[in-house]
């Protein structure tokens, strides 16, 4: 082989490698990288069904909770409604759930930060990703919007106090979901305490210290290494959202859009007699049987009230 031929072959090989590299680079540029791919959703294990879980205690006052409630420590429920199981202090299920929460908490602590935020979250519109605040986060009278960009599986992870300490505090703080985002795909890892006043938070809260909610609502879950105290707060636990609960009166008062379709299914059949007034029933479920059909379906002529002459009546 001559030197000229050898140089020609080396140049041809180099050109082929260069073309492949350019093509691969262009392919990467054409397909946007989705930051959510780097996120690891924590496995909550036995804690998954819990809406409120405290390490040392849980205290509910004038609150409504959809989901299980428990603690290895004391559990106090006063003038509150719980659509779920209230596990007493030291119950093995609550203890196992708390242990699984600790595992999930430690796993989230290792999650790598993708973006760094200041403590005030008001006015931000954030795509899926892992967001970190080195110290405390305090938001007053502001809204954080989470934009799923059309992906219902989009995940957000917020880590507060990544430099060693930091609390999450909100007053009049609202988290809003946009473009298909789901509240239960949001996670809040907090080094220290969580304090929410008249706020509407969304997501699963994993707190390293006490959690206190006064007024407002939480669509998600709250777990804490210390106590959880809720006063006048509505909590819609993740396990309760799909399928929606079937308790009609509870749905009317608390579930809003989550129970609208289910509420209709569980209404009583109508009597439908003329002059009976509103019966809060589903006309589509009136009894059509020969002996027990509703009083305006027995034939005869209209009367006052009801129909007369139908089926011997």
KEZADREN-943809 format. One record per residue: residue number from 1; x, y, z of N, C-alpha, C, O in turn; residue in three letters. Coordinates in steps of 0.2 Angstrom, whole numbers. Example, Ala and Ser with C-alpha at 12.3 -4.5 7.8 and 13.67 -1.06 7.14 Angstrom:
% residues 2
TORNU   pos     n.X     n.Y     n.Z    ca.X    ca.Y    ca.Z     c.X     c.Y     c.Z     o.X     o.Y     o.Z   code
TORNU     1      66     -28      39      62     -22      39      66     -16      39      71     -17      42    ala
TORNU     2      64     -11      35      68      -5      36      64       0      39      67       6      40    ser
% end
This chain:
% residues 313
TORNU   pos     n.X     n.Y     n.Z    ca.X    ca.Y    ca.Z     c.X     c.Y     c.Z     o.X     o.Y     o.Z   code
TORNU     1       4      -6       0       0       0       0       4       6       0       9       7       4    unk
TORNU     2       3      11      -5       7      17      -5       5      22       1       0      21       3    unk
TORNU     3      10      27       2       8      32       7       2      36       5      -2      38       9    unk
TORNU     4       1      37      -1      -5      41      -4     -11      37      -2     -16      41       0    unk
TORNU     5     -11      31      -4     -17      27      -2     -19      27       5     -25      27       7    unk
TORNU     6     -14      26       9     -15      26      17     -18      32      19     -22      32      23    unk
TORNU     7     -15      38      17     -17      44      19     -25      45      17     -29      48      20    unk
TORNU     8     -26      43      11     -33      44       8     -38      40      13     -44      42      14    unk
TORNU     9     -36      34      14     -41      29      19     -42      33      26     -47      33      28    unk
TORNU    10     -36      35      29     -37      38      35     -41      45      35     -45      46      39    unk
TORNU    11     -41      48      29     -45      54      29     -52      52      28     -57      55      31    unk
TORNU    12     -53      47      24     -60      45      23     -63      42      30     -69      44      31    unk
TORNU    13     -60      39      34     -62      36      40     -63      42      45     -68      42      48    unk
TORNU    14     -59      47      45     -60      53      49     -66      57      47     -70      59      51    unk
TORNU    15     -67      57      40     -73      61      38     -79      58      40     -84      61      42    unk
TORNU    16     -79      51      40     -85      47      42     -87      48      49     -93      49      51    unk
TORNU    17     -82      48      53     -83      49      60     -85      56      62     -90      57      66    unk
TORNU    18     -82      61      58     -85      68      59     -92      69      57     -96      72      61    unk
TORNU    19     -94      65      52    -101      66      49    -105      63      55    -111      65      56    unk
TORNU    20    -103      57      57    -108      54      62    -108      58      69    -114      59      72    unk
TORNU    21    -103      61      71    -103      66      77    -108      72      75    -112      73      80    unk
TORNU    22    -107      75      70    -111      80      68    -119      78      68    -123      82      70    unk
TORNU    23    -120      73      65    -127      70      64    -130      69      71    -136      71      73    unk
TORNU    24    -126      66      76    -128      64      82    -130      71      86    -135      71      90    unk
TORNU    25    -125      76      85    -126      82      89    -132      86      86    -136      89      90    unk
TORNU    26    -134      85      80    -140      88      77    -146      85      80    -151      88      81    unk
TORNU    27    -145      78      81    -151      75      83    -153      77      90    -159      78      92    unk
TORNU    28    -148      78      94    -149      80     101    -152      87     101    -156      88     106    unk
TORNU    29    -149      91      97    -152      98      97    -159      98      95    -163     102      97    unk
TORNU    30    -161      93      90    -168      93      88    -173      91      93    -179      92      92    unk
TORNU    31    -171      86      97    -175      83     102    -174      87     109    -169      85     112    unk
TORNU    32    -178      91     112    -177      94     118    -176      90     124    -180      85     124    unk
TORNU    33    -172      91     128    -171      87     134    -176      89     139    -177      95     141    unk
TORNU    34    -179      84     142    -184      85     147    -181      84     154    -179      79     156    unk
TORNU    35    -181      90     158    -178      89     164    -181      84     169    -177      82     173    unk
TORNU    36    -187      83     168    -191      78     173    -188      71     173    -189      67     177    unk
TORNU    37    -184      70     167    -181      63     166    -176      62     172    -175      56     174    unk
TORNU    38    -173      67     175    -168      66     180    -171      65     187    -168      64     192    unk
TORNU    39    -178      66     187    -181      66     194    -183      59     196    -184      55     192    unk
TORNU    40    -182      58     203    -184      51     205    -190      52     210    -189      55     215    unk
TORNU    41    -195      50     208    -201      50     213    -201      46     219    -199      40     218    unk
TORNU    42    -201      48     225    -200      44     231    -206      39     231    -212      40     230    unk
TORNU    43    -204      33     234    -208      28     235    -211      29     243    -207      28     247    unk
TORNU    44    -217      30     243    -220      31     250    -222      25     254    -223      25     260    unk
TORNU    45    -222      19     250    -223      13     254    -230      13     258    -235      15     255    unk
TORNU    46    -230      11     264    -236      11     268    -239      18     269    -244      18     272    unk
TORNU    47    -235      23     268    -237      30     270    -242      32     264    -245      38     265    unk
TORNU    48    -242      29     259    -246      32     253    -253      33     254    -255      38     251    unk
TORNU    49    -256      29     258    -264      30     259    -265      36     264    -271      38     265    unk
TORNU    50    -260      38     268    -261      43     273    -261      50     270    -257      52     266    unk
TORNU    51    -266      54     272    -266      61     271    -262      65     276    -259      70     274    unk
TORNU    52    -263      63     282    -259      67     288    -256      62     292    -259      57     294    unk
TORNU    53    -249      62     293    -245      58     296    -240      61     300    -235      65     297    unk
TORNU    54    -240      61     307    -235      65     311    -231      60     315    -233      55     317    unk
TORNU    55    -225      62     316    -220      57     320    -222      57     327    -221      52     330    unk
TORNU    56    -223      63     330    -224      63     338    -232      64     339    -234      61     344    unk
TORNU    57    -236      67     335    -243      68     336    -246      71     330    -243      74     325    unk
TORNU    58    -253      70     330    -257      73     325    -263      76     329    -266      73     333    unk
TORNU    59    -264      83     327    -270      86     331    -274      89     325    -272      94     322    unk
TORNU    60    -281      87     325    -285      90     320    -291      94     324    -294      91     328    unk
TORNU    61    -292     100     322    -297     104     325    -301     108     319    -298     111     315    unk
TORNU    62    -308     107     319    -312     110     314    -309     109     307    -310     114     303    unk
TORNU    63    -307     103     306    -304     102     299    -307      96     296    -311      92     299    unk
TORNU    64    -306      95     289    -309      90     285    -303      86     282    -299      90     278    unk
TORNU    65    -303      80     282    -297      76     279    -300      70     275    -304      66     278    unk
TORNU    66    -298      70     269    -300      64     265    -293      60     264    -288      62     261    unk
TORNU    67    -293      54     268    -287      50     268    -286      48     275    -289      50     280    unk
TORNU    68    -281      43     276    -280      41     282    -276      46     287    -272      50     284    unk
TORNU    69    -277      45     293    -273      49     298    -270      45     303    -273      40     306    unk
TORNU    70    -264      47     305    -261      43     311    -254      45     313    -251      50     310    unk
TORNU    71    -252      42     318    -245      44     321    -243      39     326    -247      36     329    unk
TORNU    72    -236      37     326    -234      33     332    -236      36     339    -236      32     344    unk
TORNU    73    -236      43     339    -238      46     345    -245      47     346    -249      43     343    unk
TORNU    74    -247      53     349    -254      54     350    -258      57     344    -255      60     340    unk
TORNU    75    -264      55     344    -269      57     338    -275      60     342    -279      56     345    unk
TORNU    76    -276      66     340    -282      70     343    -286      73     338    -284      77     334    unk
TORNU    77    -293      71     337    -297      73     332    -303      77     336    -307      74     339    unk
TORNU    78    -304      83     335    -309      87     338    -313      91     333    -311      95     329    unk
TORNU    79    -320      90     333    -325      93     328    -322      93     321    -322      98     318    unk
TORNU    80    -320      87     319    -317      87     312    -320      81     309    -322      76     312    unk
TORNU    81    -320      81     302    -322      75     298    -316      72     295    -312      75     292    unk
TORNU    82    -316      65     296    -310      61     292    -314      56     288    -317      51     291    unk
TORNU    83    -313      56     281    -315      51     277    -309      47     275    -306      48     270    unk
TORNU    84    -309      42     280    -303      38     280    -302      34     286    -307      35     290    unk
TORNU    85    -297      31     288    -296      28     294    -291      32     299    -286      35     297    unk
TORNU    86    -294      33     305    -290      36     310    -286      31     314    -289      27     318    unk
TORNU    87    -280      30     313    -276      25     317    -274      28     324    -271      33     324    unk
TORNU    88    -275      24     329    -273      27     336    -266      27     337    -262      24     333    unk
TORNU    89    -264      30     342    -257      31     344    -254      24     344    -256      19     347    unk
TORNU    90    -248      23     341    -244      17     341    -247      11     337    -244       6     337    unk
TORNU    91    -252      12     333    -255       7     329    -249       5     324    -245       9     321    unk
TORNU    92    -248      -2     323    -243      -5     319    -243      -2     312    -238      -1     309    unk
TORNU    93    -249      -1     309    -249       2     302    -247       9     302    -243      11     297    unk
TORNU    94    -248      13     307    -246      20     307    -238      20     308    -235      24     305    unk
TORNU    95    -236      15     312    -229      15     314    -225      13     307    -220      16     306    unk
TORNU    96    -228       8     304    -224       6     297    -225      12     292    -220      13     288    unk
TORNU    97    -230      15     292    -231      21     287    -225      26     289    -222      29     284    unk
TORNU    98    -224      28     295    -220      33     297    -213      31     296    -208      35     293    unk
TORNU    99    -211      24     296    -204      22     295    -203      22     287    -198      24     285    unk
TORNU   100    -208      21     283    -208      22     276    -207      29     274    -203      31     269    unk
TORNU   101    -210      34     277    -209      41     276    -202      43     277    -199      47     273    unk
TORNU   102    -199      40     283    -192      42     284    -187      40     279    -183      43     277    unk
TORNU   103    -189      34     276    -185      31     270    -186      36     264    -181      38     261    unk
TORNU   104    -192      38     263    -193      43     257    -190      49     258    -187      52     254    unk
TORNU   105    -190      52     264    -187      58     266    -180      58     265    -177      63     262    unk
TORNU   106    -176      53     267    -169      52     266    -167      52     258    -162      54     256    unk
TORNU   107    -172      48     255    -171      47     247    -171      54     244    -167      56     239    unk
TORNU   108    -176      58     246    -177      65     243    -171      69     244    -169      74     240    unk
TORNU   109    -168      68     250    -163      73     252    -157      72     248    -152      76     247    unk
TORNU   110    -156      66     244    -151      65     240    -152      67     233    -147      67     228    unk
TORNU   111    -158      69     231    -160      71     224    -156      77     222    -155      82     226    unk
TORNU   112    -153      77     217    -148      82     214    -152      89     212    -158      88     209    unk
TORNU   113    -150      94     214    -154     101     212    -152     102     205    -147     101     202    unk
TORNU   114    -158     104     201    -157     107     194    -157     114     194    -154     117     189    unk
TORNU   115    -161     117     198    -162     125     198    -161     127     205    -164     124     210    unk
TORNU   116    -159     133     206    -159     136     213    -163     142     213    -163     146     208    unk
TORNU   117    -167     143     218    -172     148     219    -171     152     225    -167     150     230    unk
TORNU   118    -173     158     225    -173     162     232    -179     160     236    -182     156     234    unk
TORNU   119    -179     163     242    -184     160     246    -192     162     244    -196     159     246    unk
TORNU   120    -193     168     241    -199     170     239    -202     167     233    -198     167     227    unk
TORNU   121    -207     163     233    -209     159     227    -215     163     223    -218     160     218    unk
TORNU   122    -217     168     226    -223     172     223    -221     174     215    -216     177     214    unk
TORNU   123    -226     173     211    -225     175     204    -222     171     200    -221     173     194    unk
TORNU   124    -219     165     202    -215     161     198    -219     156     194    -224     154     196    unk
TORNU   125    -217     155     188    -220     150     183    -215     145     182    -210     147     178    unk
TORNU   126    -216     139     184    -210     134     184    -212     128     180    -217     125     181    unk
TORNU   127    -208     126     175    -208     119     172    -206     114     176    -203     115     182    unk
TORNU   128    -207     107     175    -205     102     179    -198     102     180    -194     104     176    unk
TORNU   129    -196     100     186    -189     100     188    -188      99     195    -192      99     199    unk
TORNU   130    -181      99     197    -179      99     204    -177     106     206    -172     108     204    unk
TORNU   131    -181     109     211    -179     116     213    -177     116     220    -180     113     224    unk
TORNU   132    -171     120     221    -169     120     228    -168     127     231    -166     132     227    unk
TORNU   133    -169     128     237    -168     134     241    -163     132     246    -165     128     250    unk
TORNU   134    -158     136     246    -153     134     251    -155     135     259    -153     131     263    unk
TORNU   135    -159     140     260    -161     142     267    -168     141     267    -172     136     265    unk
TORNU   136    -172     146     271    -179     146     272    -182     149     266    -180     152     262    unk
TORNU   137    -189     147     265    -193     149     260    -199     152     263    -203     149     266    unk
TORNU   138    -200     159     262    -206     162     264    -210     166     259    -207     170     255    unk
TORNU   139    -216     164     258    -220     168     253    -227     171     256    -230     167     259    unk
TORNU   140    -228     177     254    -234     180     257    -238     183     251    -236     187     247    unk
TORNU   141    -245     181     252    -249     184     247    -247     183     239    -246     188     236    unk
TORNU   142    -245     177     238    -243     176     231    -244     169     228    -246     165     232    unk
TORNU   143    -244     168     222    -245     162     218    -239     159     215    -236     163     211    unk
TORNU   144    -238     153     216    -233     149     212    -237     145     207    -241     141     209    unk
TORNU   145    -235     146     200    -239     142     195    -234     136     192    -228     138     191    unk
TORNU   146    -237     130     192    -233     125     190    -235     123     183    -241     120     182    unk
TORNU   147    -231     124     178    -233     122     171    -231     116     169    -225     114     168    unk
TORNU   148    -236     111     168    -234     104     165    -232     104     158    -230      99     156    unk
TORNU   149    -234     109     154    -232     109     147    -235     103     143    -233     100     139    unk
TORNU   150    -242     102     146    -245      96     142    -244      89     145    -247      85     142    unk
TORNU   151    -239      88     149    -237      82     152    -241      80     158    -239      83     163    unk
TORNU   152    -246      76     158    -249      74     165    -245      71     170    -246      70     176    unk
TORNU   153    -239      68     168    -234      64     172    -229      69     174    -224      66     177    unk
TORNU   154    -229      75     173    -224      80     175    -223      80     182    -228      80     186    unk
TORNU   155    -217      80     184    -215      80     192    -211      86     194    -206      89     190    unk
TORNU   156    -213      89     199    -209      95     202    -207      92     209    -210      89     213    unk
TORNU   157    -200      94     211    -198      92     217    -195      99     220    -190     102     217    unk
TORNU   158    -197     101     226    -194     107     229    -191     105     235    -193     101     240    unk
TORNU   159    -184     107     236    -180     106     242    -179     112     245    -176     117     243    unk
TORNU   160    -181     113     252    -180     119     256    -175     117     261    -176     113     265    unk
TORNU   161    -170     122     262    -165     121     267    -160     116     265    -157     112     269    unk
TORNU   162    -158     116     259    -152     111     256    -145     113     259    -141     109     259    unk
TORNU   163    -145     119     262    -138     120     265    -138     118     272    -133     120     276    unk
TORNU   164    -143     115     275    -142     112     281    -149     114     286    -150     110     290    unk
TORNU   165    -152     119     284    -158     121     288    -162     126     284    -160     130     280    unk
TORNU   166    -168     126     286    -173     130     282    -180     128     283    -182     122     282    unk
TORNU   167    -185     133     284    -192     131     285    -196     133     279    -193     138     275    unk
TORNU   168    -202     131     278    -206     133     272    -212     136     276    -216     133     280    unk
TORNU   169    -213     143     274    -218     147     277    -222     150     272    -220     153     267    unk
TORNU   170    -229     150     272    -233     153     268    -239     156     271    -242     153     276    unk
TORNU   171    -241     162     269    -247     166     272    -250     169     265    -247     173     262    unk
TORNU   172    -256     166     264    -260     168     258    -256     166     252    -256     169     247    unk
TORNU   173    -253     160     253    -249     157     247    -253     152     244    -256     148     247    unk
TORNU   174    -253     152     237    -257     148     233    -252     144     228    -248     148     224    unk
TORNU   175    -253     138     227    -250     134     222    -255     132     216    -260     129     218    unk
TORNU   176    -254     134     210    -258     133     205    -255     129     200    -249     129     198    unk
TORNU   177    -259     124     197    -257     119     192    -259     122     185    -265     124     184    unk
TORNU   178    -255     121     180    -257     123     173    -255     118     168    -250     115     169    unk
TORNU   179    -259     118     163    -257     114     157    -256     106     159    -252     103     156    unk
TORNU   180    -261     104     163    -262      97     164    -258      94     170    -257      88     171    unk
TORNU   181    -255      99     174    -251      97     180    -255      94     185    -261      96     186    unk
TORNU   182    -253      89     189    -256      85     194    -253      87     201    -247      86     202    unk
TORNU   183    -258      89     206    -255      91     213    -251      85     216    -246      87     219    unk
TORNU   184    -253      79     215    -249      74     218    -243      71     215    -240      66     216    unk
TORNU   185    -241      75     209    -234      74     206    -229      80     209    -224      81     206    unk
TORNU   186    -231      83     214    -227      89     217    -225      86     224    -229      84     228    unk
TORNU   187    -218      87     225    -216      85     232    -212      91     235    -208      95     232    unk
TORNU   188    -213      92     242    -209      97     245    -205      94     251    -208      91     256    unk
TORNU   189    -199      94     250    -194      91     255    -192      97     259    -189     102     256    unk
TORNU   190    -193      97     265    -191     103     270    -187     101     275    -188      96     279    unk
TORNU   191    -181     104     276    -176     102     281    -179     103     288    -178      99     293    unk
TORNU   192    -183     109     289    -186     110     296    -194     111     295    -197     106     292    unk
TORNU   193    -197     115     299    -204     116     299    -208     118     293    -205     122     289    unk
TORNU   194    -214     117     293    -218     119     288    -224     123     291    -228     120     296    unk
TORNU   195    -225     129     290    -231     133     293    -235     136     287    -232     141     283    unk
TORNU   196    -241     135     286    -246     138     281    -252     141     285    -255     138     289    unk
TORNU   197    -253     147     283    -259     151     285    -263     154     280    -260     157     275    unk
TORNU   198    -269     152     280    -274     154     274    -271     153     267    -271     157     263    unk
TORNU   199    -267     147     267    -264     146     260    -267     140     257    -270     135     260    unk
TORNU   200    -266     139     250    -269     133     247    -263     130     243    -261     131     238    unk
TORNU   201    -260     125     247    -254     122     245    -256     115     241    -261     112     242    unk
TORNU   202    -252     113     236    -253     107     233    -247     103     233    -241     106     232    unk
TORNU   203    -247      96     234    -241      92     234    -241      88     240    -244      89     245    unk
TORNU   204    -236      84     240    -234      80     246    -228      83     250    -223      84     247    unk
TORNU   205    -230      85     256    -225      88     260    -221      83     265    -225      79     268    unk
TORNU   206    -215      83     265    -211      79     269    -206      84     273    -201      86     271    unk
TORNU   207    -208      85     279    -205      90     284    -201      86     289    -202      81     292    unk
TORNU   208    -195      90     290    -190      87     295    -192      90     302    -189      87     307    unk
TORNU   209    -197      94     303    -199      96     310    -207      97     309    -210      94     305    unk
TORNU   210    -210     101     314    -217     101     315    -220     104     309    -217     109     305    unk
TORNU   211    -226     102     307    -230     106     302    -237     108     305    -240     105     308    unk
TORNU   212    -238     115     303    -244     118     306    -248     121     300    -245     125     296    unk
TORNU   213    -254     119     299    -259     122     294    -265     126     298    -268     123     302    unk
TORNU   214    -266     132     296    -271     136     299    -276     138     293    -273     143     289    unk
TORNU   215    -282     136     293    -286     138     287    -283     135     280    -279     131     280    unk
TORNU   216    -287     138     275    -284     136     268    -285     128     267    -290     125     270    unk
TORNU   217    -281     126     262    -282     119     260    -275     116     258    -271     119     257    unk
TORNU   218    -275     109     258    -270     105     255    -272     100     251    -276      96     253    unk
TORNU   219    -271     100     244    -272      95     240    -266      91     239    -261      92     235    unk
TORNU   220    -265      85     243    -259      81     243    -259      78     250    -264      75     253    unk
TORNU   221    -253      78     253    -252      74     259    -247      78     263    -243      82     261    unk
TORNU   222    -247      77     270    -242      80     274    -239      75     279    -243      72     283    unk
TORNU   223    -232      74     279    -229      70     283    -224      74     287    -221      78     284    unk
TORNU   224    -223      73     293    -218      76     297    -215      72     302    -218      67     305    unk
TORNU   225    -208      74     304    -204      70     309    -207      71     316    -206      67     320    unk
TORNU   226    -210      77     317    -213      79     323    -220      79     322    -223      75     319    unk
TORNU   227    -224      84     326    -231      84     326    -234      88     320    -231      92     316    unk
TORNU   228    -240      86     318    -244      89     313    -250      92     316    -254      88     319    unk
TORNU   229    -251      99     315    -257     102     318    -261     106     313    -258     109     309    unk
TORNU   230    -267     104     312    -272     107     307    -278     110     311    -281     107     315    unk
TORNU   231    -279     116     309    -285     120     312    -289     123     306    -286     128     303    unk
TORNU   232    -295     121     305    -299     124     300    -296     123     293    -297     127     289    unk
TORNU   233    -293     117     292    -290     116     285    -294     110     282    -295     105     285    unk
TORNU   234    -294     110     275    -297     105     271    -291     101     268    -287     105     264    unk
TORNU   235    -291      95     269    -285      91     266    -288      86     261    -292      81     263    unk
TORNU   236    -286      86     255    -288      81     250    -282      76     249    -278      78     245    unk
TORNU   237    -282      71     252    -276      66     251    -276      63     244    -281      62     241    unk
TORNU   238    -270      62     242    -269      59     235    -272      53     234    -275      52     229    unk
TORNU   239    -273      48     239    -276      42     238    -284      43     237    -287      38     235    unk
TORNU   240    -286      48     239    -294      50     239    -296      53     232    -302      53     231    unk
TORNU   241    -291      55     228    -293      59     222    -295      54     217    -300      56     213    unk
TORNU   242    -293      48     216    -295      44     211    -295      37     214    -290      34     216    unk
TORNU   243    -301      34     214    -307      36     212    -310      41     217    -307      41     223    unk
TORNU   244    -314      46     215    -317      50     220    -321      47     226    -324      41     224    unk
TORNU   245    -322      50     231    -326      47     237    -333      46     235    -335      50     231    unk
TORNU   246    -337      42     238    -344      41     236    -349      43     241    -355      43     241    unk
TORNU   247    -346      46     247    -351      49     252    -354      55     249    -351      60     248    unk
TORNU   248    -361      55     248    -364      60     244    -364      67     248    -362      72     245    unk
TORNU   249    -365      67     254    -365      74     258    -358      77     259    -358      83     258    unk
TORNU   250    -354      72     260    -347      75     260    -345      78     253    -341      83     253    unk
TORNU   251    -347      74     248    -345      77     241    -348      84     240    -345      88     237    unk
TORNU   252    -354      84     242    -358      91     240    -354      97     244    -353     102     241    unk
TORNU   253    -351      95     250    -348     101     254    -341     102     252    -339     108     252    unk
TORNU   254    -337      96     251    -330      97     250    -327      95     244    -322      98     242    unk
TORNU   255    -330      91     240    -326      88     234    -326      92     228    -322      92     224    unk
TORNU   256    -331      96     227    -332     100     221    -331      96     215    -335      91     214    unk
TORNU   257    -327      98     210    -326      94     204    -324      87     204    -326      83     200    unk
TORNU   258    -321      85     210    -318      78     210    -324      73     211    -323      68     209    unk
TORNU   259    -330      76     214    -335      71     215    -341      72     211    -346      69     212    unk
TORNU   260    -341      77     207    -347      79     203    -351      73     200    -357      72     201    unk
TORNU   261    -347      70     196    -350      64     192    -352      59     197    -357      56     196    unk
TORNU   262    -348      57     202    -349      52     207    -355      53     211    -359      49     212    unk
TORNU   263    -356      60     212    -362      62     216    -369      60     213    -373      58     216    unk
TORNU   264    -369      61     206    -375      60     203    -377      52     203    -382      50     203    unk
TORNU   265    -372      48     203    -373      41     203    -376      38     209    -380      33     209    unk
TORNU   266    -375      42     215    -377      40     221    -383      43     224    -385      42     230    unk
TORNU   267    -386      47     220    -392      50     222    -398      45     222    -398      40     218    unk
TORNU   268    -403      46     226    -409      42     227    -413      42     221    -413      47     218    unk
TORNU   269    -417      37     220    -422      37     214    -428      43     216    -429      44     222    unk
TORNU   270    -431      45     210    -436      50     211    -443      47     213    -444      42     211    unk
TORNU   271    -447      51     217    -454      49     217    -458      52     212    -463      49     209    unk
TORNU   272    -456      58     210    -459      62     204    -466      63     204    -469      65     199    unk
TORNU   273    -469      63     209    -477      65     210    -477      72     209    -473      76     211    unk
TORNU   274    -483      74     206    -484      81     205    -486      84     211    -489      82     215    unk
TORNU   275    -482      90     213    -483      93     219    -479      91     225    -479      93     230    unk
TORNU   276    -474      86     223    -470      84     228    -464      88     230    -461      88     235    unk
TORNU   277    -463      93     225    -457      98     226    -450      95     225    -450      89     223    unk
TORNU   278    -445      98     226    -438      96     225    -437      90     229    -438      90     235    unk
TORNU   279    -434      84     226    -433      78     230    -425      77     230    -423      72     233    unk
TORNU   280    -421      81     227    -414      80     227    -412      73     225    -409      69     228    unk
TORNU   281    -415      71     219    -414      64     217    -412      64     209    -411      69     206    unk
TORNU   282    -411      58     207    -409      57     200    -415      54     196    -417      48     197    unk
TORNU   283    -419      58     191    -425      56     188    -423      50     184    -428      46     183    unk
TORNU   284    -417      49     182    -416      43     178    -416      36     181    -415      31     178    unk
TORNU   285    -417      37     188    -417      31     192    -424      29     195    -424      25     200    unk
TORNU   286    -429      32     192    -436      30     195    -437      23     193    -436      20     188    unk
TORNU   287    -441      20     198    -442      13     198    -447      12     192    -453      15     192    unk
TORNU   288    -446       7     188    -451       5     183    -455      -1     184    -458      -3     179    unk
TORNU   289    -454      -4     190    -457     -11     191    -465     -10     191    -468      -4     192    unk
TORNU   290    -469     -16     191    -476     -15     190    -479     -13     197    -484     -10     197    unk
TORNU   291    -476     -16     203    -479     -15     209    -476      -9     213    -480      -6     217    unk
TORNU   292    -470      -6     211    -467      -1     215    -465       5     211    -460       8     213    unk
TORNU   293    -468       6     205    -465      11     201    -468      18     204    -472      18     208    unk
TORNU   294    -464      23     202    -466      30     206    -473      32     204    -476      30     198    unk
TORNU   295    -476      36     208    -483      37     207    -486      41     201    -492      42     200    unk
TORNU   296    -481      44     197    -483      47     191    -482      42     185    -482      44     179    unk
TORNU   297    -480      36     186    -479      31     181    -484      25     181    -483      20     178    unk
TORNU   298    -489      26     184    -494      21     185    -500      21     180    -505      18     181    unk
TORNU   299    -500      26     175    -505      27     171    -510      32     174    -509      35     178    unk
TORNU   300    -516      32     171    -522      36     174    -521      43     171    -517      44     166    unk
TORNU   301    -524      48     174    -524      55     172    -521      59     177    -521      57     183    unk
TORNU   302    -518      65     175    -515      69     180    -519      71     186    -525      73     184    unk
TORNU   303    -517      71     192    -521      73     197    -518      79     201    -512      81     199    unk
TORNU   304    -521      80     207    -517      86     211    -518      83     218    -523      84     221    unk
TORNU   305    -512      80     221    -506      79     218    -506      72     215    -510      68     216    unk
TORNU   306    -501      71     211    -499      65     208    -504      63     202    -508      68     200    unk
TORNU   307    -505      57     200    -509      54     195    -515      50     199    -514      47     204    unk
TORNU   308    -521      51     196    -526      47     198    -529      42     193    -528      43     187    unk
TORNU   309    -531      36     196    -534      31     192    -529      26     189    -531      21     185    unk
TORNU   310    -522      27     190    -517      22     187    -517      16     191    -516      16     197    unk
TORNU   311    -517      10     188    -516       4     191    -520       3     198    -518       0     203    unk
TORNU   312    -526       5     197    -531       4     203    -530       9     208    -533       8     213    unk
TORNU   313    -526      14     207    -525      19     212    -529      25     211    -529      30     215    unk
% end
